[in-house]
Amino acid sequence: MKKITASEVRQRGSLSLLLLLLALVGVSTATVAWFTIADSTRLQSIGINVTSGVAMRFDLDAHESIEQYTQTLSFAQIGQRIQAEKGFDPAATPLEPVTMSEERTFTFQDGRLVSDESGAYLEFTLHFMSEEDMIVHLTSAAHKDGTAGTLISSETPGLAESMRISFSTGGMTYVYDPGMGNFTNTTGNIRTFGLPSSENMVYNDVNAMFPLTSGQDRPVVVHVWLEGTDEACTNDLKGSAYSIRLRFEGTDAEHNLFSSRH
């Protein structure tokens, strides 16, 4: 058997200590972003208003013609649908920190699957229809009629950055991350993106989502959740209220707005 020298012992000891420190750092990094007292850190209220561009409409149900769709949905309407389909009142059931482990699948910090009927996150379906073939974008810009753009707001710093809103259709999921800025990242069939400020809004591949074919209904499953792995998702959010406003615009293949033609 080869004799181990004192120098080798010290080297191996140093390596073991380094690996231990790295392991501790990894554990710390993995847990610091989650709420530490999940049962006591829940949100108290939510408000959602959804609007769309002129050439596009949507509703909570599919219809035969575009005239049957609407351009505005309130949280009261969405909340009633969620309560009817999922069995809980979203206005009285605060969100809990979860993470999207894969497309349309959510888990808690300990890896347990989260049911869409638990109230930990919101799920509802928007049905889109357009007058012309187009690409749907989420936009931070206000419409020329004064309708404000997409915004997640709260008096509590960090809450907006910790939230996510996803749109799943046609085998792809588009995740809006308010803290990401004007960037995008794609992993498999999940594309995460941010938005620039309203005054800097430009329609391009970063904020482009799914296509619409003229006169055809397209169902899109929407999820709203607190991303437990985001560093902004901390106990400082305890008892906070927030509101969500979504606005969509349609463009042609070159990202020219259809609404500018009306």
N, C-alpha and C positions, 0 to 999 in steps of 0.2 A: 504494500500500500504506500502511495506517495505521501510523504510527510508534508503537512501544511505549515508554511512559515508564518511567523508573527505578522509579517507585512500583509500576507494574503488574508489572514484572519481579520486584520483591521479594514482591508479593502472590502471584504464580504460584509462586515458589520456596517460599514458606511453605506454600501449598496442596499442592504436590508432596511436601514433607517430611512434612506431616500425613498425607497418604494413605499414604506409605511406612511411617510409624509405625503407622498403623491396620492395615496389611497385616501388619506384623511381629507386632503384638498378636494378630491373628486366627490366624496360624500358630502362635504360642505357645499360644494357648488351645486350638487343635485338637489339639495333640500332647502337652500336659503331662499329660493324663489317662490316656494310654496307657503301658503298660510300655515302658521304653526299651531293655531287653535281654530280649525276649520268650523267647528260647531258654533263658535262665537263671532265669526267674522263674515256676516252675511249682509247683502245690500238690502235697502229698504224700499226702493221704488224704481220704476222704469217708465220711460215714455218713448214711443217710437212713432215717427211719422215718415211715410214713404211716398215719394213723388217721382214722376218720370218725365222724360222729354216729350215733345209734341207728337212725334210720329210713332210713339210706342205707348202701349197701355198694358195694364196687368190687373189681376184680381186673385182672389183666394180660390176660385174655381175656374175650370175650363169652360169656354163658351164657343159658339159657332161663328160669331162675327166680332170684329174689333169694337163695334159700337156698344157691345155688351160689357166691355171691360172698362176700367176706370184709370185715372191718372193719379189718384191719391188714396192711400189707405192709412187709417189712424191706428194707434196702438189699441184702442178700444175694440176695433174690428178684428185685429190680429189676435188680441188677447182672448176674445170670445171663441175664436176658432181653435186656439191652443187648448182652452179649457174643455171644449167639446170633444176634441180628438185625443188629448193627452190626460185629461182628468184632473188638472190643477189650474188654479188661477195665477197667471204669471205676475199680476199686480200685487199678489199677497204671498208669493213664493220666491224669496230672494235667490239669486244665483249662488253657486258654490264653485270654487276653483277646480277646474278639470283640465285635461289636455286631449287634443285629437291624436290618438295613437295611430290611426290610419283613416282613410276616407270615411267620414260619417260614423266613426267609432270613437267614443270618448271614455276616458278612464280617470279614476282618482289617483292621488299620489301613490297609494299602495298597489296600484295596478288593477284594482277592481273595475269591471265594466260599469258604466253609468247608463241607466235606462233613460230613454227620452221621455218617460212618464214620471221621472223623479223630481223634475223642477230644477235640477242642478244646472241645466242649460236649456235654451229655448230651441224649438224646431217647428217650422211651419213651411208651407209651400206657396210660392208665388207662381202664377201662370201668366206668361208674357205673350203678347201678340203685337205685331207691327204692321204698318201700312206698306213698308218696303223692306227688302232684304237689308239687314244691317248687322253691325257688331255692337253689343251692349257694353258700355263702360260705366263704372262707378265714378262719380265726379264730385269734387269738392267745390266746384264753381257754382255760383248762383245762376239761375236761368234769367233771361232777359225780362221775364214777367215779374221778377223779384223773388221767386222761389229760391230759398237758400239751399246750398249744397250739402253734401254728406258731412256730418260732424257727430262725434261722440263727445259729450261734454259732462263735466262734473266739477263741483267746487273742491273736490279732493284731488290734490296733485297725484299723478301716477295712475289714476283709475282708468282714464281713457286709453293710456298706453297698454294697460293689461288686458284690454278687451279684444275679442276677435269676432268677425262676422264672416261666415263662409257661404258660398253659393255653389251648389252641386248640381250638375246637369251633364248629360252626354258622356258620362264616364270621367269627367274632370271636376275638380273642386277648386274654386278660386277663393282664397282666404285674404280678407282685408285686415291688415295689421296697422292700426293708427300710428304706432310709433316707428314704423319702418322708413318713412320718408318716400321719396320718389324712386324706389328701387323695387326689384322683384327677384324671387328665387323659386325655382321649380325642383321638386323632388318627386319623381314618379308622376302620378296623376294629380298631385296637389301643387298648385302655384300660389305662393304668398306674395302679396304686393302692398305697397303703401301709396299714398296720394300726396302731391304737393299742396301748398296752400292755395286758397281760392284764387288769389290774384296771379298765381304761377301755373294754374292748371293747363296742361297740354294733353291732348288725346293721342295716345300712342300705344305700343305693345305692352307697356308696363301696366296700364290700367284697363286694357281690353280684356273682356271676359268671353262670353258665349255668343254665337251668332243667332239671329232670328231670320226665319224665312217668311216672307210676306203672307199674311193670312193664316199662318199655322200656329197653333198653341204650343208653347214650350214650357213645361213644368220645371221649376227650379226650387230645390230644397234649400232653405235658409237656416243656418244655425247661428246662435248668439251665445257666447260664453266668456267667462273669465279664464284667461290662459294661466294656469297655475305655475308653469315653468318660466313665465316672464319675470324678470327681476323687479318689475314695478308692482307685481302682485304680492303685497305684503300686508301685515296686520294694520298698517296705517289706513287701509281702505275700510276698516270696520265701521259699519253703520252708515256708509256713504250712499248718496243717491246719484243717479245719472240719467241722461237722456240720449237717445239715438235718433239721428235724422239721416235718411238715405235718399240719394237722388241719382237717377240713372239717365244717361244720354245714349243716343244711337249715332253711329258713324258709318260711312261707307268703308270699303276695303282700304282706302288711303287715309282713314281717320278724319275725314271731313264731316262736320256735324250736320245731321239732317235738320235739326231745329233751326239752324241759321237760314234755311230755305223757306221758312214759314213766316 
